[in-house]
């Protein structure tokens, strides 16, 4: 019975994803200038690096939220889409800029060369090594040299989520690093990085970190450093008492 239910759910999910993909493609095609640039990019790179749904959501988000400082963790065709949206925003009186972080020089050079000249002014490409960092009991990796700017939108699609010290599979830490070191209210989208989405659901809660299974994206925020989980034994003990079962296995929750 459970296998049958799982099979039905999987089929429905695949249908929903195909519909979302078709909506995204049609929506992007409606912007003829952007669609032309996307096709040129695709012809040169042979790979989008993001799904069509990702690209449409990113374009729509930048157009609607009008961010001034975008931090992009892992550049690519997403850089093209967001910078095109920034160009359109600027024409309406809402200028913005992207800081695009990359850890490997060959990929940075590729992203730079594929970026159209007329959109170059909207992007600052930054090469930076990947380092480890910790928050409470969580260990992750982040870019070492992220410029200190008042970011209001972050797209998480990097760095490579393996720890340099022991190659452990961890999560992308940059978003925590930015949130805990700024007074800004941050909005973010995490690409299909499940460990990263899991950690943010744990430390921010499901109301602040919403994972969409159809789009395969996690939408974070708006949030600030006050929303970050601060662990202490007293609070964990209270949570344990609230969730405690007299018989059987009790799940320990951090919040």
Helices and strands as residue ranges (DSSP letters): H 2-29, H 32-45, H 52-65, E 69-73, H 77-91, E 97-102, H 105-114, G 117-122, E 123-127, E 130-135, E 138-143, E 153-156, H 174-180, E 186-190, H 194-204, E 209-212, E 217-223, G 225-227, H 233-243
